[in-house]
Amino acid sequence: FFHMSGSGRPRTSSFAEPPGIPGAVAAPAGSAAAVGSSTGKSGVPQASGSSSSGCSNLKLTRDSGKVTTVVATPGQGPDRPQEVSYSDIKVIGNGSFGVVYQARLIDTQEMVAIKKVLQDKRFKNRELQIMRKLDHCNIVRLRYFFYSSGEKKDEVYLNLVLDFVPETVYRVARHFNKAKSIIPVIYVKVYMYQLFRSLAYIHSQGVCHRDIKPQNLLVDPETVFKPRTPPEAIALCSRLLEYTPVSRLSPLEACAHAFFDELRQPNTRLPSGRDLPMLFNFSTTELSIQPQLNSILIPLHARSHASVHGGKILLL
């Protein structure tokens, strides 16, 4: 669920939580999907009514013309189910976790990703509960969720409607590899800074991400690069790889490391000349994690200035 300013798409995510936090066992009231179809070609079947499980018989398949309407619950805020319509459905990823579809919201024309996960009664799935409580600019936003029934009896799927992000760090790295070139260090700085920041936030919420890999780092395609390998990069890696936990850098201590000083300079820009992504818009929650670092984390020029920037990375 991490999102960075750079390139990606939602895939699987893995979480661990302290045992004191209960799991989401059942759907909130009113969250069961009710599907209808009004226009377009066949391909996404119309709902055949609610099943005994309270879920619709929604089957997501590729269909550019069909408009599908579900009753979904917003990802954040009160449980107030509402109708959500989307079209242009196509598969963009799959794995052991389920299938991810791309779709277009009818009301806003925005692209979203719909992650469809089979609910296994043998295991407690906390993904929905965790995603609903996370609110951070570098974490993929859960817009809505709804449940649907499968082809087999008692088969129930959780559908997570997420922000769509077009690229991943994996694909960015593969691009440079195919071009037989090295990823410029400024890319590394912008991506890793946002990754550390998102990790600091989820750790403060009692959540541990157990599947961090390039495929799960989603990127909006605006970033900057300068090829060089500064000595402070080696120093940062050494501190991050410390075997003893008390000697290892925390995520926010990593953000405050000298390796990222270039990002704190007011004149640092992307190759296109645009500003860096928003790196210093820390929330009250983030600033309360290690307050002694705040004077480093928020440079002087950013304390009274906020604007919209490109190049964001998100954690999935």
Protein Blocks (a to p, Z undefined) as FASTA:
>chain_A
ZZcehbacdddddddddfklccdfbccehiaccdddfbdcehiacdebjafkopacddcd
ddfkbccddddddfbhcddddddddehiacfbdcfkbccdddddfklopacddddddddf
kbccfklmmmmmpccfkbccdfbdcddddfbehiacddddddddfbdfklmmmmmmmnop
acdfklmmmmmmmmmmmmmmmmmnopacfbbcfklmccdfbdcddddddfklmmmmmmmm
pmblklpccfklmmmpmklmmmmpmkbccfkopacddfklccfklmmmmmmlmmmmmgfk
lmmgccddehiacdZZ
